[in-house]
Amino acid sequence: MPVGTAFHERTMALCESLNYREWSGYYTVGVYEMHHEHEYNAIRNSAALIDISPLFKYRVTGRDATKFVNRVISRDIQKVSVDQVIYCCWCDPDGKVIDDGTITRLGENDYRWTAADPSLRWFRQNSLGLDVKIDDISEQTAALALQGPLAGVVVHCNKIHLALKFRHHISSASLS
């Protein structure tokens, strides 16, 4: 039986359409209003905040974590800074796309990975011979995605708002 995400109470209060769907064992909003135009236009022209908690999430750590990530994705993870998130796809040895998602580099050999489909078995099979630990953290990790052309502006405005509200805790250097 599906359960609500960590954000379910908030999304339920905003869902005028009462249109929910099951996604990977969770109840999620299918559309907030009776028609999707506002949501569509927000994500295409401004910004939209989406509960993506039902995505599968993995933590990849260990001495060879970076080597493992580079083994299976189509981008060079060495070019990704700590605390940076990238979108990418992962491929089999013949270059066939297996899935796509995001990877957050949390440290030199520490990554958080999201995927639409369960990928733990495939990841572990492709990590053979490497000193890497891959854990499924899906149920312990809620997630929101801020998407759209004005997403950066929203983040920047919220940094300024938080800086003003909690100025004794946040240095001006963290606003850049």
C-alpha positions in Angstrom: 0.0 0.0 0.0 1.4 3.4 -1.0 2.4 5.9 1.8 2.8 9.6 1.7 6.2 11.2 1.3 7.8 13.5 4.0 6.1 16.4 2.2 2.7 14.7 1.8 0.8 16.9 4.3 2.0 20.1 2.6 1.3 18.8 -1.0 -2.1 17.4 0.1 -3.1 20.8 1.3 -2.2 22.4 -2.0 -3.8 19.7 -4.2 -7.1 21.2 -5.4 -7.6 18.5 -7.9 -7.3 15.6 -5.4 -5.5 13.9 -8.2 -2.9 11.5 -6.6 -1.0 8.7 -8.2 1.2 5.9 -6.9 4.9 6.3 -7.7 7.4 3.8 -6.4 5.3 3.0 -3.3 4.4 6.6 -2.5 1.3 8.7 -3.0 2.3 11.8 -5.1 0.3 14.6 -6.6 -0.6 14.0 -10.3 -1.7 17.5 -10.9 -2.4 20.3 -8.3 -5.2 22.1 -10.2 -8.0 20.7 -12.4 -5.9 21.6 -15.4 -2.1 21.4 -15.8 -1.5 24.8 -17.5 -0.2 26.7 -14.4 2.2 23.9 -13.5 3.4 23.5 -17.1 4.0 27.2 -17.6 5.7 27.5 -14.2 8.3 24.9 -15.0 8.8 26.2 -18.6 8.8 29.9 -17.8 9.6 30.5 -14.2 10.2 27.8 -11.5 8.4 24.9 -9.9 9.1 22.9 -6.8 8.5 19.2 -7.2 8.4 16.4 -4.6 10.8 13.8 -6.1 11.0 11.7 -2.9 9.9 8.5 -4.7 13.0 8.5 -6.9 15.4 5.8 -6.0 18.4 7.2 -4.1 21.8 5.6 -3.5 24.9 6.6 -1.6 28.2 5.6 -3.3 31.3 5.7 -1.1 34.7 4.0 -0.9 38.3 4.4 -2.2 37.2 3.6 -5.7 33.8 5.4 -5.7 35.0 8.0 -8.3 36.4 5.2 -10.5 33.1 3.4 -10.3 31.1 6.5 -11.2 33.3 7.2 -14.2 33.0 3.5 -15.2 29.2 3.8 -15.8 28.3 7.4 -16.6 28.7 9.2 -19.9 30.4 12.3 -18.3 33.7 12.9 -16.5 32.9 13.0 -12.8 36.4 14.4 -12.1 35.2 17.7 -13.5 32.4 17.9 -10.9 33.1 19.9 -7.8 32.1 18.9 -4.3 28.5 20.0 -3.6 27.8 20.2 -7.3 24.9 18.2 -8.8 24.9 17.0 -12.4 22.4 15.3 -14.7 23.7 12.3 -16.6 22.8 8.9 -18.0 24.6 5.6 -17.2 25.3 3.1 -19.9 26.3 -0.5 -20.4 29.7 -1.4 -21.9 28.2 -1.1 -25.4 26.9 2.5 -24.7 23.2 1.6 -24.3 21.5 3.9 -21.9 20.4 2.1 -18.8 18.8 5.1 -17.0 19.3 8.7 -16.2 19.2 10.8 -13.1 21.3 13.1 -10.9 24.6 12.6 -9.1 25.6 14.9 -6.2 29.3 14.9 -5.4 29.4 15.1 -1.6 33.2 14.5 -1.2 36.2 13.2 -3.0 34.8 9.6 -3.1 31.3 10.2 -1.8 28.2 10.5 -4.0 24.4 10.6 -3.8 22.7 9.3 -6.8 19.0 9.4 -7.9 17.4 7.1 -10.4 13.8 6.6 -11.8 14.2 2.8 -11.8 15.7 0.5 -9.2 19.4 0.3 -10.0 21.1 -1.1 -6.9 21.7 -4.6 -8.4 23.1 -3.2 -11.7 25.3 -0.7 -9.8 26.7 -3.5 -7.6 27.3 -5.8 -10.6 29.3 -3.0 -12.3 31.3 -2.3 -9.2 32.9 -5.7 -9.0 36.6 -5.5 -8.3 36.4 -2.0 -6.9 36.6 -0.8 -3.3 33.1 0.8 -3.3 30.1 0.6 -1.1 26.6 1.3 -2.6 23.7 1.7 -0.2 20.0 2.2 -1.0 19.0 5.3 1.0 15.7 5.8 -0.8 13.5 5.4 2.3 15.7 7.6 4.5 16.0 10.5 2.1 13.2 12.8 1.0 13.9 15.1 -1.9 12.6 18.2 -3.7 13.6 19.5 -7.1 13.5 23.2 -8.0 13.3 23.3 -11.8 12.7 26.0 -14.4 14.6 28.9 -15.9 14.2 31.0 -12.8 15.2 28.3 -10.3 18.6 30.0 -9.7 16.9 33.3 -9.0 14.6 31.6 -6.4 17.6 30.0 -4.7 19.5 33.3 -4.7 16.5 35.2 -3.2 16.1 32.6 -0.5 19.8 32.8 0.4 19.4 36.6 0.8 16.2 36.1 2.8 17.9 33.5 5.1 21.0 35.7 5.4 18.8 38.6 6.6 16.8 36.4 8.9 19.8 34.5 10.4 22.6 37.0 9.7 24.5 36.0 12.8 24.8 32.4 11.5 25.5 33.0 7.8 28.6 34.7 6.5 28.4 37.0 3.5 30.9 34.7 1.7 28.2 31.9 1.6 25.9 34.1 -0.5 27.9 33.8 -3.7 
